[in-house]
Amino acid sequence: MKRFLLLTCFLFYICPAYAQKPVKSGLAAVKALGAKQASVALSASHLSKSAAGVSLLKSASAPLSSAVSAKINAAALARKAADIHSFSAKPQPDGHIFAAVAERDPSVRFSGTVFEVEYNGQKEIYGAVATHIIPAAPNDLLGIPRYFVATVYLPGDPQPHHIPAEIVAVSPVNMLDIALVKFAKFGEQWLTPYKLGEITNETELHSVGFTHQGFVFIPKRKILATLPYSIRTTMPLRAGERSGLCGSPVLNAKNELVGIHTGSSMDAPFEDIPAFHSRSFVTPARYLKVLVDSYHNQGRGEMPFYIDDTHFINLNPDEYVVSYRLIGANRQTLTSEWINFRISHTRLESALQKNPQAKFLQLTTRKATWSTFGTALIENTAPDAHLPETVYLYDLQQHQLVRWMKR
């Protein structure tokens, strides 16, 4: 019941529920503007959905006092029109993304991303979804089980294509919240995978995906922070318009996959982002390679858990942290925390700053496990669960793992 409420929280407040109409390009309006007294041909309701559109309206409504100012304004309008077109032209849903539909409620859909990697010299096609869309208990009403059907929509094709799919590797909700999908081979003919990329000089990213009401395109996601384990961006859609967007691709200027959208905060005006935008959370795409390695190696792999921006402990991809302790030189506990749901790197970093004398960090982890028939992915964080655990002891001063043990 607790996990069901958490999933509901994700659906309505963190994960992206109802489609946002794509921003209009405004090109028709630009063509309609005269050199002298421009009349606005596109309504404010269309252009005000982007900052460039607001600027375009302001420029269009200003009187032109001379031929020189007319040329200057015309050039400015052309630049703004190009900006609007490059960021706001609506793409079509295609084989880059897929929809995963909840079996018990077909009106609930989630986004998935198609990508490719090279493994042992061969290109391979995979999908990615957010782990938290998987039911946390067999009786959960919503979510996508281990075996599901991916739905792909192609331009000019009125019929959707349905592809059997399986979730073959996961990073738990508690950790990076991404899961790897393998498709039936015959379905790959309808897929167009993204190439993995990096953030270079971009200050903004864009994304496409499905909400519970349909396809959506989100331009101009301002980059707020790039951390080793997360990319933070703005989220222009309000909380009630995002459900289902988790698992969608986040793309750089080259249309390369740089991350998977895994959630966002509730609507609130922040000083560092536009009013009524929210912060969103993106797992860097490079971790998908770790899941691919895990898939090829019977679930084994090395997923870094970052202690700070440079130091980390390698965990297995399916492990999740349930508690940590900071220990002094005399083996005394300085502080500890039990993780009820999701590990907070901010709180861990704060604890380290408040206890600079700490000699060791002790991490206790468990493994996510599939229920019978793969209907749910179990991540039990209860202190009294008596589940198998692994304990890691990390030397904070030498920056190395001292030992680890299973219990």
C-alpha positions in Angstrom: 0.0 0.0 0.0 2.8 2.4 0.9 4.5 1.8 -2.5 1.2 2.3 -4.3 0.8 5.7 -2.7 4.4 6.5 -3.7 3.7 5.5 -7.3 0.6 7.7 -7.2 2.7 10.5 -6.0 5.0 10.1 -8.9 2.1 10.1 -11.4 0.5 13.2 -10.2 3.4 15.3 -8.9 6.8 14.1 -10.0 6.3 12.2 -13.3 5.2 13.9 -16.2 -0.5 13.3 -17.1 -2.1 15.3 -19.8 -0.7 16.4 -23.1 0.7 19.9 -23.6 -0.1 21.3 -27.0 3.1 21.8 -28.9 4.4 25.3 -29.3 3.5 26.9 -32.7 6.4 28.0 -34.9 5.0 31.4 -35.6 6.5 31.4 -39.1 3.2 32.4 -40.7 3.0 35.4 -38.5 6.5 36.5 -39.5 5.7 36.4 -43.2 2.6 38.5 -42.6 4.6 41.3 -40.9 5.0 44.3 -43.1 8.2 46.5 -43.2 6.3 49.6 -41.9 3.4 49.0 -39.5 3.4 45.2 -38.8 0.1 43.6 -37.9 0.2 40.6 -35.7 -1.2 37.6 -37.6 -0.7 35.0 -34.9 -2.5 35.4 -31.6 -0.7 35.8 -28.3 -2.1 32.5 -27.1 0.0 30.7 -29.7 3.3 32.7 -29.3 3.2 33.3 -25.6 4.0 29.6 -25.0 7.7 30.4 -25.7 10.0 33.3 -24.6 10.9 33.9 -28.2 7.2 34.2 -29.1 6.7 36.9 -26.4 9.7 38.8 -27.8 8.3 38.5 -31.3 4.9 39.9 -30.3 6.6 42.8 -28.6 8.7 43.6 -31.7 5.7 43.2 -34.0 3.5 45.6 -32.1 6.1 48.4 -32.0 5.7 51.1 -34.7 8.5 51.6 -37.2 9.7 55.2 -37.4 12.1 54.9 -40.4 13.3 52.7 -43.1 16.5 52.0 -41.1 14.5 50.9 -38.0 12.3 48.8 -40.3 15.3 46.9 -41.7 16.7 46.4 -38.2 13.3 45.2 -36.9 12.9 42.9 -39.9 16.4 41.4 -39.3 15.5 40.9 -35.6 12.2 39.3 -36.5 13.9 36.9 -38.9 16.4 35.9 -36.2 13.6 35.3 -33.7 11.6 33.4 -36.3 14.5 31.1 -36.9 14.9 30.6 -33.2 11.2 29.7 -32.8 11.4 27.3 -35.8 14.5 25.5 -34.5 13.1 24.9 -31.0 9.4 24.8 -31.5 8.7 23.1 -34.7 6.6 20.1 -33.8 8.2 16.8 -34.6 6.1 13.7 -35.3 6.0 10.6 -33.1 8.2 8.0 -34.7 10.4 5.0 -34.0 12.6 6.9 -31.6 10.1 6.5 -28.8 7.4 4.0 -27.7 4.4 4.0 -25.4 4.0 1.4 -22.7 0.3 1.0 -21.8 -0.9 -0.3 -18.4 -2.7 -3.6 -18.9 -5.3 -2.9 -16.2 -6.1 0.6 -17.5 -5.3 1.3 -21.2 -5.8 5.0 -20.6 -2.6 5.1 -18.6 0.5 5.2 -20.8 4.2 5.7 -20.1 7.0 6.9 -22.3 9.9 4.8 -23.5 13.1 5.6 -25.4 14.8 3.6 -28.2 18.6 3.8 -28.4 21.5 1.8 -29.8 24.9 0.9 -28.5 27.8 -1.1 -29.8 28.6 -4.3 -28.0 31.5 -6.6 -29.1 31.6 -4.8 -32.4 27.9 -5.2 -33.1 25.2 -2.6 -33.0 22.3 -3.5 -30.7 18.9 -1.8 -30.2 17.4 -1.4 -26.8 14.7 0.6 -25.0 14.7 2.5 -21.7 11.9 3.3 -19.3 11.8 4.7 -15.8 12.0 1.9 -13.2 9.2 3.4 -11.0 6.6 2.6 -13.7 7.0 -1.1 -12.7 4.5 -2.1 -10.1 6.0 -2.3 -6.6 3.7 -5.2 -5.5 1.8 -7.8 -7.5 -1.6 -6.2 -6.6 -0.7 -2.7 -7.7 -3.3 -1.4 -10.0 -1.1 0.7 -12.3 2.2 0.1 -14.0 4.1 -2.0 -16.5 5.2 -5.6 -15.7 8.4 -7.3 -16.8 6.8 -8.6 -20.0 4.7 -6.0 -21.8 3.8 -4.7 -25.3 5.6 -1.6 -26.7 3.5 0.6 -29.0 5.2 2.5 -31.8 3.6 5.2 -34.0 5.1 6.0 -37.4 4.6 9.1 -39.5 1.9 8.7 -42.1 0.9 5.3 -40.8 -2.5 5.3 -39.1 -2.0 1.9 -37.5 0.2 1.6 -34.4 2.7 -1.2 -34.3 2.8 -3.4 -31.3 6.1 -5.1 -30.2 6.5 -7.7 -27.4 9.1 -6.4 -25.0 10.9 -7.4 -21.8 12.5 -5.4 -19.0 15.9 -7.1 -18.8 18.0 -5.0 -16.4 17.2 -2.3 -13.8 18.7 0.4 -11.6 16.2 0.6 -8.7 13.9 3.5 -8.1 15.9 4.2 -5.0 19.0 4.8 -7.2 19.1 5.9 -10.9 15.5 4.9 -11.7 16.1 3.5 -15.2 15.4 0.1 -16.7 16.6 -1.6 -19.9 14.1 -3.0 -22.4 14.7 -5.6 -25.1 12.3 -5.9 -28.0 11.2 -8.9 -30.1 13.6 -9.0 -33.1 10.9 -8.7 -35.7 9.8 -5.4 -34.1 13.1 -3.7 -34.6 12.1 -2.9 -38.2 9.8 -0.1 -36.8 12.4 1.3 -34.4 14.7 4.3 -35.1 17.3 4.3 -32.2 18.9 7.4 -30.8 22.7 7.5 -30.6 24.1 8.2 -27.1 25.6 11.7 -26.7 26.9 14.2 -24.2 26.1 17.7 -23.2 28.8 20.0 -24.7 28.0 23.7 -25.1 24.3 23.4 -24.7 22.4 25.6 -22.2 19.1 24.0 -23.1 17.9 20.5 -24.0 14.6 19.3 -25.5 12.5 16.1 -25.3 9.6 14.2 -26.8 7.4 11.6 -25.3 3.9 10.5 -24.4 1.6 11.7 -21.6 -1.6 10.0 -20.7 -3.4 12.0 -23.4 -0.9 11.7 -26.3 2.4 12.8 -27.9 4.1 15.9 -26.6 7.2 17.9 -27.6 9.0 20.0 -25.0 11.6 22.5 -26.2 13.9 24.8 -24.2 14.5 22.8 -21.1 17.1 25.0 -19.5 20.0 23.2 -17.9 20.3 24.0 -14.2 23.0 21.5 -13.1 25.0 18.6 -14.5 26.1 16.2 -11.8 27.8 12.8 -12.2 24.5 11.0 -11.3 21.9 13.5 -12.5 21.1 16.3 -14.9 18.7 19.0 -13.6 16.6 21.0 -16.1 13.5 23.1 -16.1 10.2 21.5 -16.8 7.8 23.9 -18.7 4.7 21.7 -18.3 2.7 22.0 -15.2 2.3 19.1 -12.8 -1.1 18.0 -14.1 0.3 17.9 -17.7 3.2 15.5 -17.2 2.0 12.1 -16.1 3.5 9.5 -18.3 6.5 11.5 -19.5 9.0 9.6 -17.3 11.1 7.4 -19.5 11.2 9.9 -22.3 14.4 10.9 -24.1 16.2 14.2 -23.2 18.2 15.3 -26.2 21.1 17.7 -27.1 21.3 20.1 -30.0 22.5 17.2 -32.3 19.4 15.2 -31.3 21.5 12.7 -29.4 20.3 11.0 -26.3 21.9 12.6 -23.2 19.5 11.3 -20.6 16.2 9.7 -19.5 13.6 11.9 -17.8 12.7 10.3 -14.5 10.7 13.0 -12.6 10.2 16.6 -11.6 9.2 18.6 -8.7 5.8 20.2 -8.1 5.0 23.6 -9.7 6.7 26.4 -7.8 8.4 29.6 -8.8 12.2 29.4 -8.1 14.7 32.2 -8.3 16.9 30.3 -10.8 14.2 29.2 -13.3 11.2 30.9 -15.0 8.0 31.4 -13.0 5.8 28.3 -12.6 8.4 26.1 -14.2 9.7 23.2 -12.1 13.0 21.4 -11.7 13.2 18.1 -13.4 15.5 15.1 -13.0 17.3 13.3 -15.7 19.5 10.2 -15.4 22.5 10.5 -17.7 22.3 8.2 -20.8 25.8 6.8 -20.2 24.4 4.6 -17.4 22.4 2.7 -20.0 25.7 1.1 -21.1 26.1 -0.3 -17.7 22.7 -1.9 -17.9 23.6 -3.3 -21.3 26.7 -4.9 -19.8 24.7 -6.3 -17.0 22.2 -7.8 -19.4 25.1 -9.6 -21.2 26.7 -10.7 -18.0 23.8 -12.5 -16.1 22.9 -9.4 -14.1 26.5 -8.5 -13.0 28.0 -5.1 -13.5 29.5 -2.0 -11.9 27.2 0.9 -11.3 28.9 3.8 -9.5 27.3 5.2 -6.4 28.8 8.7 -6.0 29.9 9.9 -2.5 30.8 13.3 -3.9 31.4 14.6 -7.4 34.6 12.5 -8.0 34.6 9.5 -5.6 32.3 6.6 -5.8 31.6 3.0 -4.8 30.8 0.4 -7.5 27.6 -1.4 -6.7 25.8 -4.0 -8.8 23.2 -2.4 -11.0 20.2 -3.9 -9.2 21.4 -2.9 -5.7 19.8 -0.1 -3.7 21.0 1.6 -0.6 18.9 1.1 2.5 21.1 2.8 5.1 24.5 4.5 5.6 26.7 5.3 8.6 29.6 7.7 9.1 32.1 6.1 11.4 35.0 7.8 13.3 38.6 6.6 13.7 37.7 4.8 16.9 34.8 2.9 15.1 32.1 5.1 16.8 29.0 6.0 14.9 29.0 9.8 14.1 25.7 9.8 12.2 23.4 7.5 10.3 20.3 7.5 8.1 17.8 4.8 7.1 16.6 5.4 3.5 12.8 5.0 3.3 12.5 5.6 -0.4 15.2 7.4 -2.4 18.8 8.1 -1.5 19.5 11.8 -1.1 23.0 12.8 -2.2 22.4 16.2 -0.8 21.8 14.9 2.7 24.7 12.5 2.4 27.0 15.4 1.4 25.6 17.5 4.2 26.4 14.8 6.7 29.9 14.5 5.4 30.4 18.2 5.7 29.1 18.2 9.3 31.4 15.3 10.2 34.8 16.1 8.6 36.5 13.8 11.1 34.6 10.7 9.7 37.0 8.0 8.8 34.6 5.5 7.1 31.4 5.4 5.2 29.4 2.2 5.7 26.7 1.5 3.1 24.1 -1.3 3.4 22.4 -2.4 0.3 19.7 -4.9 -0.9 18.8 -6.2 -4.3 15.6 -5.5 -6.3 13.9 -8.8 -7.1 11.1 -9.7 -9.5 7.9 -11.2 -8.1 6.5 -14.4 -9.4 5.6 -14.1 -13.2 7.4 -10.7 -13.2 4.3 -8.7 -12.3 6.2 -6.5 -9.8 9.7 -5.4 -8.9 10.2 -5.5 -5.2 12.4 -2.9 -3.4 11.8 -3.5 0.3 13.4 -0.8 2.6 11.7 -1.9 5.8 14.4 -2.1 8.6 12.9 -5.4 9.9 12.5 -7.1 6.6 15.3 -9.6 7.3 16.4 -9.7 3.6 19.9 -10.5 2.3 22.1 -7.5 2.5 25.6 -6.4 1.4 27.6 -4.1 3.6 30.4 -1.9 2.1 33.1 -0.1 4.2 34.7 2.8 2.4 37.7 4.7 3.7 36.9 8.4 3.2 40.5 9.5 3.7 42.2 7.0 1.4 39.2 7.1 -1.0 39.1 3.3 -1.4 36.8 0.4 -0.6 38.2 -1.4 2.4 36.0 -4.4 2.4 32.5 -5.7 1.7 30.5 -8.6 3.1 27.2 -10.2 2.5 24.9 -11.0 5.4 
